[in-house]
Amino acid sequence: MKLDHIETPAALIDVARMQKNIARMQGQMNTLGVAFRPHVKTTKCIDVVRAQIAAGARGITVSTLKEAEAFFAAGVADILYAVSMVPAKLPRALALRRQGCDLKLVVDNPGAASAIAAFGDQHGETFEVWIEVDTDGHRSGITPEQDTLLVVARILHENGVKVGGVMTHAGSSYELNTPEALAALAEQERAGCVRAAQRLREAGIACPAVSVGSTPTALAAAQLDGVTEVRAGVYVLFDLVMHNVGVCALDDIALSVLATVIGHQADKGWAILDAGWMALSRDRGTSKQAHDFGYGLPCLLNGTPLAGYVVSGANQEHGILSSATPETESGAGFADDITQRFPLGMKLRILPNHACATGAQFPEYHAVAPDGASVEWRRFHGW
Ligand SMILES: Cc1ncc(COP(=O)(O)O)c(C=O)c1O
């Protein structure tokens, strides 16, 4: 199907850009000599993940058991569930392992470690657990020097659970925007995770996997000595937040929302779109960054960004396209401009702030080939 015939709003993946992003990240991992385990929560789409695996990815990272179940059913067996395990979800994890899924769980506290050990004992299952390490204060995890690290490791090790490794996610990288700061955080992430692994080994507990990653730190890392694998997710599509962080160009962004102009408020300098926050998502991630892109950056159908414009507002099914700097526009002239430049029925592509959030608004992507032809790629929802 050609772009002109796709009903709007719709989520488009530019396949050539996606393939370029996949090759770039895999190339960086090959150069650094580490395995790559993409985080599939960004797309939740088997077609995308097949392309990542074809390029050399080994295993996947998931953020929900639903992802683990769906990707295992699609033939991917090596899965890291990288969100702290809660005891109530253990029966689903057990079911996956019993079907042959090499599912690895994550914990960062003694309570969860004990619950996994007890549940495994009760059901005769040897779970594999990785310990989450906090290397930047971003979210969860145990800091490398904390006593709790060894407490958790011993609970697992001494109660029939395999300690498979340590993992960390330096998500504070999203707040940075210089190559120097990103490289420094990548090194902090690496060193902290390697140190946690060293402490486990010194305590007599094997720690085969040392897993780090966020898109900015993965791309900024100069060396990853002691690390066995990297995880990254959003790099596959990129978005405006990543552009502001400085790790991609605008024309690397592979996800866009196809939208149609449905009206105008000429006196206000607005063109109204049929893509509101239900399509674009409410994610305003660029609002705290150096360049605020509102709800997204409009582009022509051929992908050319309209740098002077922005989706400045969003209701559920209405988007408001206006000048990026309305106060500098002269009222009447600008009103003419908006109606002439964006006539009723015109189609635009909106680059998203956050690819994971925008993709999640849609049941499928339209994967667009360089000749403009597209096919549907399903994605799934829920937990
Ligand atoms: C545990 C974990 N690992 C890896 C990632 C990948 O990060 P990014 O999307 O920046 O590549 C995330 C993202 O939130 C994560 O939560």
The ligand as an ORCA input file, in Angstrom:
! r2SCAN-3c Opt
* xyz 0 1
  C      16.527     -2.348     32.109
  C      16.654     -1.623     30.821
  N      17.635     -1.954     29.976
  C      17.810     -1.331     28.803
  C      16.965     -0.319     28.415
  C      17.181      0.309     27.071
  O      17.302      1.673     27.115
  P      17.212      2.529     25.770
  O      15.804      2.503     25.327
  O      17.723      3.868     26.149
  O      18.087      1.878     24.777
  C      15.934      0.072     29.274
  C      15.037      1.170     28.916
  O      14.267      1.676     29.688
  C      15.769     -0.594     30.504
  O      14.786     -0.281     31.356
*
